[in-house]
Amino acid sequence: MGLLDDKTAVVTGAAQGIGARLAIGLHEQGARVVIADVLDGASTAARISDAGGQALNCHVDVTDDDSLAAMVEATDEAFGGIDVLVNNAALFGTLQQTSIEEIDYDEWDRVMRVNTRGVLQCTRAVLPGMERRGGGSIVNITTNRIYKGFSHLLHYDASKGALAAMTKSMAVELGDRNIRVNAVAPGLTMSENVQAKEGIAERNELVVRGRALKRSQQPEDLVGAVVFLASDTSGFVSGQSLIVDGGGICL
């Protein structure tokens, strides 16, 4: 028996990296999984199907309502509805460290559109179906950066700080509909895109030294927290942010 048996979970940004590992982890706990990504998520869906699970690969732009509506319709047809939404899609791995004076305004707007407004649009898209099923769970992926203070990614940090605030407000507003909203805040995680960033090895070495658990963080380190918040095990938990960073105690 899995913690997510008979539930359907949508994971945005699940074609690769953290999202892909979260999708597989939710499957391992019994969920039917929707891979919702602007990139091709066929490989993630195939890994789940090959392991005996049920997965639906949907091309989804989280900032486009028509795209989201098509995903919801396809999920309803395939699995009967949505119980869990993991708002993971975000711009980060491809962003370059940039000073306050040099952040391009168009890039600022693009980061906010995907990382913040995209969460609003995804949430709006799944709400009617969740209500029809009697409730659900939404898990937003933020970052531990907003609790520590780092430099040179102000646009990213601002977007994720907004998402942490949204998590609490969403929890209050949606509680009467039996929809719980929580967040998971990872530390620096060695996904594919992050590992490809220039200077990341040196940065990761510094981060590891400041952790209670002195090793690199991997995408699978986030699975347990997301499964817990997605499942009925956390049925009386809402509006919370869980930092998962190996006990990051200093910069």
C-alpha positions in Angstrom: 0.0 0.0 0.0 1.3 3.4 -0.9 0.5 6.8 0.7 -1.0 8.0 -2.6 -2.9 5.0 -3.8 -5.9 6.0 -5.9 -4.8 9.6 -6.2 -3.8 11.5 -9.3 -1.0 14.0 -9.0 0.1 16.7 -11.5 3.7 17.7 -11.4 4.7 20.8 -13.4 8.2 21.0 -14.8 8.5 17.2 -14.6 10.3 16.5 -17.8 13.7 16.6 -16.0 15.5 17.5 -12.8 13.7 17.8 -9.5 10.3 17.6 -11.2 11.1 14.3 -12.9 12.3 12.8 -9.6 9.2 14.0 -7.7 7.0 12.5 -10.4 8.7 9.2 -10.0 8.5 9.4 -6.2 4.8 10.1 -6.3 4.3 7.1 -8.6 6.3 4.9 -6.2 3.7 5.8 -3.5 0.8 4.7 -5.7 -0.2 7.9 -7.5 -1.2 8.2 -11.1 1.1 11.0 -12.4 0.7 13.8 -15.0 3.9 15.1 -16.4 3.1 18.7 -17.2 6.0 20.5 -18.9 6.8 22.8 -21.8 9.6 20.3 -22.5 8.9 16.8 -23.7 8.2 14.6 -20.6 8.0 11.4 -22.6 11.1 9.9 -20.9 9.8 10.5 -17.4 6.4 9.1 -18.3 8.1 6.1 -19.9 10.1 5.4 -16.7 6.8 5.4 -14.7 5.0 3.2 -17.2 7.9 0.8 -17.5 7.8 0.4 -13.7 4.1 -0.6 -13.8 2.6 2.8 -13.1 0.2 5.1 -14.9 1.6 8.4 -16.4 0.2 11.0 -18.7 2.6 13.2 -20.7 1.2 16.6 -21.4 2.8 19.6 -23.1 1.9 22.4 -20.8 2.9 26.1 -20.6 2.1 27.1 -17.0 1.5 30.7 -18.2 -1.1 29.8 -20.8 -4.7 29.1 -19.6 -5.7 27.2 -22.8 -2.7 24.9 -22.3 -3.6 24.3 -18.7 -7.3 23.7 -19.6 -6.3 21.1 -22.1 -4.1 19.3 -19.5 -7.0 19.3 -17.0 -9.4 17.9 -19.6 -6.9 15.2 -20.7 -6.3 14.2 -17.0 -10.1 14.0 -16.3 -10.5 11.7 -19.3 -7.5 9.5 -18.4 -7.7 9.4 -14.6 -11.0 10.9 -13.6 -9.7 14.1 -11.9 -6.8 15.7 -10.0 -6.1 15.3 -6.3 -2.6 16.7 -6.0 -0.8 19.6 -7.7 2.9 20.1 -7.3 3.9 23.5 -8.5 7.5 22.8 -9.4 7.9 24.5 -12.8 10.3 27.5 -12.5 13.1 29.4 -14.2 16.3 28.9 -12.2 18.9 26.5 -13.8 19.3 28.7 -16.8 19.5 32.0 -15.0 22.9 33.7 -14.7 24.0 35.3 -11.4 23.4 39.0 -12.0 23.9 42.1 -9.8 21.0 44.3 -8.9 22.2 47.0 -11.3 22.4 44.6 -14.2 19.2 42.5 -14.0 17.4 43.0 -17.3 13.8 44.1 -16.7 12.4 41.8 -19.4 14.1 38.8 -17.7 12.7 40.0 -14.3 9.2 40.0 -15.8 9.8 36.6 -17.4 10.9 35.1 -14.1 7.9 36.5 -12.2 5.5 35.4 -14.9 6.7 31.8 -14.8 7.7 31.3 -11.1 4.8 33.3 -9.5 2.0 33.9 -11.9 2.4 30.4 -13.4 1.6 29.0 -9.9 -1.6 31.1 -9.8 -2.7 30.0 -13.2 -2.0 26.3 -12.5 -3.8 26.5 -9.2 -6.8 28.2 -10.8 -6.9 25.5 -13.5 -7.2 22.5 -11.0 -9.5 24.1 -8.4 -12.8 23.2 -9.9 -11.8 19.5 -10.3 -10.4 19.3 -6.8 -13.6 20.7 -5.4 -15.6 18.1 -7.2 -13.5 15.4 -5.7 -14.0 16.8 -2.2 -10.6 18.5 -1.8 -7.0 18.1 -2.5 -3.4 19.1 -1.8 -1.2 21.7 -3.4 2.6 21.6 -2.8 4.6 24.7 -4.0 8.3 24.4 -4.5 10.1 27.5 -3.1 13.7 27.7 -2.0 15.7 28.0 1.3 17.4 31.1 -0.2 14.5 33.3 0.9 15.1 32.5 4.5 18.9 33.1 4.4 19.6 36.0 2.0 21.9 35.4 -1.0 23.1 37.8 -3.6 23.0 38.0 -7.4 19.7 36.3 -8.1 17.3 38.9 -6.8 14.6 38.2 -9.5 14.6 34.5 -8.6 14.6 35.1 -4.9 11.8 37.7 -5.2 9.6 35.3 -7.2 10.1 32.5 -4.6 9.6 34.8 -1.7 6.3 35.8 -3.3 5.4 32.1 -3.6 6.0 31.5 0.1 3.6 34.3 0.9 1.1 33.0 -1.6 1.3 29.6 0.1 -0.1 30.9 3.3 -2.7 33.1 1.7 -3.8 30.2 -0.6 -4.1 27.9 2.4 -6.4 30.3 4.2 -8.6 31.0 1.2 -8.9 27.4 0.1 -9.3 25.7 3.5 -13.1 25.9 3.4 -12.9 23.8 0.2 -10.8 21.2 1.9 -7.8 22.0 -0.2 -4.5 22.2 1.7 -1.6 24.3 0.5 2.0 23.9 1.7 5.5 24.5 0.4 8.8 22.7 0.3 11.9 24.9 0.3 15.0 23.0 -1.1 18.6 24.0 -0.6 21.0 24.0 -3.5 20.1 20.8 -5.3 22.3 19.0 -7.9 19.8 18.6 -10.7 21.1 18.3 -14.3 20.7 22.0 -15.1 22.2 23.2 -11.9 25.3 20.9 -12.3 25.8 22.5 -15.7 26.0 26.0 -14.3 29.4 27.7 -14.3 31.1 27.8 -10.9 28.5 25.6 -9.3 31.0 23.0 -7.9 32.8 25.7 -5.9 29.4 27.1 -4.7 28.2 23.7 -3.7 31.3 23.0 -1.8 30.7 26.1 0.3 27.0 25.2 0.8 27.9 21.7 1.9 30.3 23.0 4.5 27.5 25.0 6.0 25.1 22.1 6.4 24.5 19.9 9.4 24.5 16.9 7.0 27.6 17.5 4.9 26.8 16.2 1.5 25.4 17.4 -1.8 21.6 17.6 -2.0 20.0 15.5 -4.7 16.6 15.7 -6.2 15.5 12.5 -4.4 16.1 14.2 -1.1 12.9 16.2 -1.7 10.6 13.2 -2.4 9.7 12.3 1.2 8.7 15.8 2.1 6.5 16.3 -1.0 4.9 12.8 -0.6 4.1 13.7 3.1 2.5 17.0 2.2 0.6 15.5 -0.8 -0.8 12.6 1.2 -3.5 12.2 3.8 -0.7 11.7 6.4 -0.5 15.5 6.6 -4.3 15.9 6.5 -4.3 18.6 9.2 -1.2 20.5 7.9 -1.8 23.6 5.7 -0.1 26.9 5.2 3.4 25.6 6.1 6.8 25.7 4.5 9.2 22.8 5.1 12.8 23.6 4.6 14.7 20.6 3.2 18.4 21.5 2.9 20.3 19.1 5.1 20.2 21.5 8.1 21.7 24.5 6.4 23.1 26.4 9.4 25.2 29.1 7.7 26.0 30.5 4.3 
